[in-house]
């Protein structure tokens, strides 16, 4: 019986792409690097801030200004993470319905922990019981560590939980726990990219309103 849902954040609950893009390009401009398009940024996200900047700066980690660029990005993003970000259409009604049905809800993201907690608080309030982002001393997704932490904080078991996300990283994370995975198609990766990453087409949704019926179906499967 499924009683717990762990969500990814960027591309799943919140459309953060414009704020991420603005923050990356602010940091790149600060050091005289060429700007990246929003579609490039879309393809770079999913593995945390360090990997995002590694992909954005010329020559990645070999660039002598990589660490400085990452620092400027993090500082700017913490101040501007809510400028253009908003929940995807239908997310808040979906979360309200899940809460009414008694599901325990959490967020696990590779985004740094401070903005994860801030965004969760601002946009979702007490709907989300725990929100966990990336930190230097814990392995990031697709390692299962932060998901285990969320399950512990929610007093939940992996066999009674699902992970909901929009990327290949989320699919791999769920497999590494292991736990059931539901993929969403409105985020940063296309349906074909998700299928190629191993997503189960029968556990894929195109709208937030499809989540509850699928959860109920999975619970009946056992």
C-alpha positions in Angstrom: 0.0 0.0 0.0 1.6 3.3 -1.1 1.4 5.9 1.6 4.4 8.1 0.8 5.5 10.2 -2.2 9.0 11.7 -2.6 9.1 14.4 -5.3 12.0 15.8 -7.2 11.7 19.7 -7.2 13.0 21.3 -10.4 11.1 20.3 -13.5 8.7 18.2 -11.3 6.9 20.5 -8.9 8.4 23.9 -9.8 9.4 25.4 -13.1 12.7 26.9 -12.0 14.4 27.0 -15.5 14.3 30.8 -16.0 15.8 31.6 -12.6 18.4 28.9 -13.0 19.3 30.3 -16.5 19.5 33.9 -15.2 21.7 32.8 -12.3 24.1 30.8 -14.5 24.4 33.6 -17.0 25.0 36.1 -14.3 27.9 34.1 -13.0 29.3 33.5 -16.5 29.0 37.2 -17.4 30.8 38.1 -14.1 33.9 36.3 -15.4 33.5 37.2 -19.1 32.4 33.8 -20.2 29.9 33.4 -23.1 26.2 33.1 -22.1 24.3 29.9 -22.3 20.8 29.5 -23.9 17.9 28.4 -21.8 17.8 25.1 -23.7 21.4 24.5 -22.9 20.7 25.1 -19.2 17.7 22.7 -19.5 20.1 20.0 -20.6 22.6 20.8 -17.9 20.4 20.6 -14.8 19.6 17.6 -12.7 22.9 16.7 -11.0 23.3 19.7 -8.6 24.9 23.1 -8.7 28.5 22.0 -9.1 27.7 19.8 -12.1 25.5 22.6 -13.6 28.4 25.1 -13.5 30.9 22.5 -14.7 28.8 22.0 -17.8 28.3 25.7 -18.3 31.8 27.1 -18.0 34.3 26.6 -20.8 36.5 23.6 -20.1 34.5 22.7 -17.0 36.4 21.9 -13.8 39.7 22.5 -15.7 38.8 26.1 -15.9 40.8 28.0 -13.2 37.8 30.1 -12.5 35.4 27.2 -12.1 35.2 27.3 -8.3 34.8 31.1 -8.3 32.0 30.9 -10.9 30.2 28.3 -8.8 30.5 30.5 -5.7 29.0 33.5 -7.6 26.2 31.3 -9.0 25.2 30.0 -5.6 25.2 33.4 -4.0 23.1 34.9 -6.8 20.7 32.0 -7.0 19.9 32.0 -3.3 18.9 35.7 -3.7 17.0 35.2 -6.9 15.5 31.7 -6.8 12.0 33.0 -6.6 12.1 35.8 -9.2 10.4 33.8 -12.0 9.9 30.4 -10.5 6.4 29.0 -10.1 4.6 25.7 -9.6 3.5 24.0 -12.8 -0.2 24.2 -13.6 -2.1 21.7 -11.4 0.6 21.1 -8.9 -1.0 22.8 -5.9 -4.4 21.1 -6.4 -2.6 17.8 -6.8 -0.7 18.3 -3.5 -3.9 19.3 -1.7 -5.7 16.2 -2.9 -2.8 14.0 -1.9 -2.7 15.6 1.6 -6.5 15.1 1.9 -6.1 11.4 1.1 -3.4 11.1 3.8 -0.3 10.6 1.8 3.0 11.7 3.4 4.9 14.1 1.0 8.5 15.0 0.8 11.0 16.6 -1.6 14.5 15.3 -2.4 16.5 17.4 -4.8 20.1 17.9 -5.9 19.7 21.6 -5.7 21.6 23.1 -2.7 19.7 22.5 0.5 19.1 26.1 1.5 17.1 27.1 -1.7 15.3 23.7 -1.6 14.0 24.4 1.9 13.1 28.0 1.1 11.3 27.2 -2.1 9.4 24.4 -0.4 8.4 26.7 2.4 7.3 29.6 0.1 5.4 27.6 -2.5 4.1 24.5 -0.6 3.9 25.4 3.1 2.9 22.6 5.3 1.9 20.3 2.4 5.5 19.0 2.3 6.6 17.4 5.5 10.4 17.2 4.7 12.5 18.9 2.1 16.1 17.8 1.5 18.6 19.3 -0.9 22.2 18.7 -1.8 25.1 19.2 0.7 28.8 18.7 0.6 28.8 15.8 3.1 26.1 13.6 1.6 26.1 11.9 -1.8 23.8 13.4 -4.4 21.2 11.6 -6.5 21.4 9.1 -8.1 22.9 7.8 -4.9 20.0 6.9 -2.6 21.3 8.6 0.5 19.0 11.7 0.6 16.0 9.5 -0.3 16.8 7.3 2.7 17.0 10.4 4.9 13.6 11.6 3.7 12.0 8.2 4.2 13.4 8.1 7.8 12.1 11.6 8.5 8.7 10.6 7.2 8.7 7.3 9.1 8.1 5.5 5.8 9.3 2.4 4.1 10.7 2.3 0.5 8.3 -0.5 -0.4 5.4 1.8 0.5 6.7 4.8 -1.3 7.2 6.2 -4.8 9.7 8.6 -6.3 8.2 11.2 -8.7 10.6 13.0 -11.0 11.3 14.3 -14.5 14.8 13.1 -15.4 17.1 10.2 -15.9 18.7 11.0 -12.6 15.4 10.4 -10.8 14.9 7.1 -12.6 18.3 6.0 -11.5 17.8 7.2 -8.0 14.6 5.2 -7.5 16.3 2.1 -8.9 19.2 2.6 -6.4 16.9 2.7 -3.3 15.0 0.6 -4.7 11.5 2.0 -4.9 8.8 2.6 -7.5 9.3 5.5 -9.9 6.8 7.7 -11.7 8.1 9.9 -14.5 6.5 13.2 -15.5 6.7 14.6 -19.0 6.1 18.3 -18.3 9.6 19.0 -16.9 13.1 19.3 -18.2 13.3 16.0 -20.2 11.2 14.8 -23.1 9.2 11.6 -23.1 11.7 9.9 -25.5 14.6 10.9 -23.2 12.8 9.4 -20.2 12.0 6.2 -22.1 15.7 6.0 -23.3 16.7 6.4 -19.6 14.6 3.4 -18.6 11.3 4.9 -17.6 8.4 2.6 -17.5 5.8 3.9 -20.0 3.0 2.6 -17.8 4.3 4.7 -14.9 4.5 8.0 -16.8 2.1 10.9 -16.5 1.5 14.0 -18.6 -0.5 16.0 -16.1 -0.5 16.3 -12.3 -4.1 15.2 -12.1 -3.0 11.8 -13.4 -0.9 11.1 -10.3 -3.5 10.0 -7.8 -5.2 7.5 -10.1 -1.8 6.0 -10.9 -0.9 5.8 -7.2 -4.2 4.0 -6.5 -3.5 1.6 -9.3 0.0 0.8 -8.1 -1.4 0.2 -4.5 -3.8 -2.3 -5.9 -0.9 -4.1 -7.7 0.8 -4.5 -4.4 
